[in-house]
Amino acid sequence: MSHSNKENKGIYKQMVFRKGLFQIKNLKDNKVFLKTSSDLDRAFNSDSFQLRLGSHRNTALQQDWNSLGQDNFEFSILDELNTDENHTDKDIKKELKQLHELYIAECNKEGIVLY
């Protein structure tokens, strides 16, 4: 069944994306890369693809990935936001920023080194 562009846009707007924070953890030295996103699955796949391609924007993470290999890294979702249709994009961005800052503070408190 084929949909028109207008119908496809309507379907896309109704899709619900997972929002939250994920990490890429170096299993050799426990260094962590944290990232928030309003579409966790897309961001997760994008970062994984960039690392495999050798073009991740975090050069220290990319260097470790290149030298240690992908088997020495673990991807995991740390936290997800519960949002509804009343949350604006601005609200979500603010909550994601707060979530990121909270996890950075927790990592610093626990002595976890961040990328």
N, C-alpha and C positions, 0 to 999 in steps of 0.2 A: 504494500500500500504506500503510495507516494503522497507526500504532503507538500503544500505550497510553501514558499519562503515565509509568508506571514504565519502560517500554522506552525512551521518549525520554530520560529522565534517565540511563539506563545508556549510551545512545549518546553523549550529551553528555559524560559523565564520561570516555569513552574517546577523545574528540577530543584532538588534540595541537595546542596553540597555540604560535605562535612567540613567544619571550620575548627581550627585549633592549632596545636603546636606539635611538631615532631622533632625527633633527633636523629642524627647520624652519629653513631658512637664508634670510635676507634677501639677495638677490643685489645689491642696491644698495650696502649698507655691510658686508656679510658678518657681520652680527650673527646669533647662533645661539640657538635655543631647543632645549634637550635634554630628552628625556623617556624614562623607562624604563617598561616594561609587561610583565606576564605574558601579555598578548595583544596583540602589536604591531599586527596588522591592525585590531582593534577600536579601539585607542587612536589609531592613525594616522587612521582614518576619522572618529573622534569629534572629534579636534582640527581636522581639515579642515572638518568640518560646522560646528563652533562658530565658526571664523573666517569662513566664508561667511555664517553667521547673524548675526555681529557680537556674539557672546556669549562669546568666549574668556576664560578666567580670568586670563590674562597680559595686562594692559591695554596695556603698551608694545608687545607683539607685535600685539595687535588694532589699535592706533592706526596702526602702520606698515602693516599689511595693508590697512586702510581707505584710507590715503592713497596707497599705492604700487600697490595692486591685486595680485591673486593671481598674475599672471604674473611678478612680481618675487620670488617665493618658490619654494623648492625643498624638497620633502620627500624624505628618504632615510633608510634604515636603516643605522646605523653599525656595529652589532655585535649578534650573536645568541648567546644562551646555548645550550649543548648540555646538555640535561637528559634524565634518564630517569626511570623510575617510582620510583627510590630517592630522588629529590630531594623533600623536603618543601616545602610552601609557605613555611615559615620559611627554609629553605635558599635557595630561589629569591629571596625578598625580600632576603636578605642579599647574595646575589651581584649582584642588580640595583642595590642601593645602592652596592656597591663599584665596579661598572662605571660608574655615574653619577659617582661621586667621581673616578674615574680620568680620565674624559673632561673633567670640569670642570678638573681640575689641568692636563691637557694643553692645553686651550683657554687657560687663564690663562698657561701657559708660552709659548704661541705668540702671545699678545696678542690672541686672539679675544674679542670682546665678547659676553657672553651676555645674553639676555633674562631 
